[in-house]
């Protein structure tokens, strides 16, 4: 994401919206920044994140939605529910 954002900016001189879709099972993990650095210098990237786990309990709403992404989220939640806590 960091390299892609830089390359788009370098080539087109336009900022892009960066969105991370988090599909893990850790409710407390919500990264929104990436940083690298050396010798006291830091370079970073901030991004918006969406956690699929936040949609648990909203399956009926997702099922009624015609947006393809709603179907993907619903499928992901069903897969997590059958995973017996592994993943």
C-alpha positions in Angstrom: 0.0 0.0 0.0 2.9 2.3 0.9 4.7 1.8 -2.4 1.6 1.9 -4.5 0.5 5.2 -2.9 3.9 6.7 -3.6 4.0 5.5 -7.2 0.5 6.9 -8.0 1.5 10.2 -6.4 4.8 10.3 -8.3 3.3 9.5 -11.6 0.0 11.4 -11.5 0.6 14.0 -8.7 -2.7 12.9 -7.1 -3.4 11.5 -3.6 -5.4 8.3 -3.4 -7.7 7.1 -0.7 -6.1 4.1 1.1 -8.5 1.6 2.6 -7.4 -1.6 4.4 -10.0 -4.3 4.7 -9.2 -6.3 7.9 -10.4 -9.9 7.8 -8.7 -11.1 11.0 -10.5 -12.4 14.2 -8.8 -10.0 16.7 -11.3 -7.3 17.7 -8.7 -5.1 19.3 -6.4 -5.0 16.3 -7.1 -1.9 14.3 -4.0 -0.6 12.5 -4.3 2.7 10.6 -0.7 3.6 10.0 2.5 2.1 8.5 5.9 3.5 9.3 9.5 2.8 8.3 12.6 4.6 9.4 16.3 4.7 10.0 18.7 7.0 11.8 16.0 9.0 13.5 14.0 9.7 10.3 10.5 8.3 9.8 8.3 7.9 6.7 4.8 6.8 7.1 1.4 6.3 5.6 -2.0 6.7 7.3 -5.0 4.8 6.0 -8.6 4.1 6.8 -9.4 0.5 7.9 -12.7 -1.4 7.9 -12.9 -4.5 10.1 -15.2 -7.2 8.7 -15.7 -8.5 12.2 -17.7 -5.3 12.9 -20.4 -6.6 10.7 -21.0 -9.7 12.8 -24.6 -9.7 14.1 -25.8 -7.7 11.0 -26.2 -10.8 8.8 -29.9 -10.1 8.0 -29.0 -6.6 6.9 -26.2 -7.9 4.7 -28.4 -10.6 3.2 -31.0 -8.0 2.2 -28.4 -5.7 0.6 -27.9 -6.0 -3.2 -24.3 -4.7 -3.0 -21.8 -7.5 -4.0 -19.5 -6.4 -1.1 -22.3 -7.3 1.3 -22.3 -10.8 -0.1 -18.6 -11.1 0.3 -18.7 -9.9 3.9 -21.6 -12.3 4.7 -19.6 -15.2 3.2 -16.5 -14.2 5.2 -18.5 -14.1 8.4 -20.0 -17.5 7.7 -16.5 -18.9 7.0 -15.2 -17.4 10.3 -18.1 -18.9 12.2 -17.3 -22.4 10.9 -13.6 -22.0 11.6 -13.8 -23.1 15.3 -11.8 -20.0 16.4 -8.8 -20.8 14.2 -7.4 -18.1 12.0 
